[in-house]
Amino acid sequence: MVKTKKVGSTGRFGARYGRGIKQRVLDVEVRQKAKKTCPYCGKHGRVKRIAVGIWHCKKCLKKFTGKAYTIE
């Protein structure tokens, strides 16, 4: 897997798909993988995405829904 500063994790696509689509994928992946704060206990960095729109806090063990790639 090639990962550079410019293309980040989308380096795995190589020369395929074009710059615009890869940039959109990169924006979504960065937001999705960023550390999130639990809306119930307020602990930062303990929330993980289980499935599309389903999130889980490892500290207070709450499961809750949100958007597909972010909690908001």
C-alpha positions in Angstrom: 0.0 0.0 0.0 1.4 3.3 -1.1 0.7 6.2 1.3 2.0 9.7 0.7 1.4 13.1 2.2 -0.6 14.2 -0.9 -2.9 11.2 -1.4 -2.9 9.7 2.1 -4.9 6.4 2.4 -6.2 6.7 -1.2 -2.8 5.8 -2.5 -4.1 2.2 -2.5 -6.1 3.1 -5.7 -3.0 3.9 -7.7 -3.6 5.7 -11.0 -7.2 4.7 -11.2 -10.4 6.8 -10.7 -9.1 10.3 -10.9 -8.0 12.9 -8.4 -11.5 14.3 -7.6 -13.0 11.1 -6.5 -10.0 10.1 -4.5 -10.1 13.4 -2.7 -13.7 12.9 -1.7 -12.9 9.4 -0.4 -10.0 10.8 1.5 -12.2 13.5 3.1 -14.8 10.9 4.2 -12.1 8.5 5.6 -10.4 11.3 7.6 -13.7 12.3 9.2 -14.7 8.7 9.9 -11.5 7.7 11.5 -11.1 10.9 13.6 -11.4 10.6 17.4 -14.9 11.4 18.6 -16.4 12.5 21.9 -19.1 10.4 23.5 -22.4 12.4 23.8 -23.3 10.5 27.0 -20.2 10.4 29.2 -18.1 13.1 27.4 -15.0 10.9 27.1 -12.9 11.8 24.1 -11.5 9.1 21.8 -13.5 6.2 23.1 -16.2 6.1 20.5 -15.9 3.6 17.7 -18.1 3.0 14.6 -19.6 -0.5 14.6 -21.7 -0.3 11.4 -23.2 2.4 9.2 -24.8 4.9 11.6 -24.2 2.7 14.7 -21.6 3.9 17.3 -20.3 2.4 20.5 -18.6 4.1 23.5 -16.0 1.8 25.1 -16.2 3.7 28.4 -19.9 3.9 29.3 -20.8 1.0 27.0 -23.6 3.0 25.3 -24.7 2.2 21.8 -26.2 5.0 19.8 -27.0 6.1 16.3 -25.6 9.0 14.3 -24.7 9.8 10.7 -23.1 7.2 8.5 -19.5 8.5 8.9 -19.8 10.9 11.9 -21.7 11.1 15.1 -23.2 14.6 14.7 
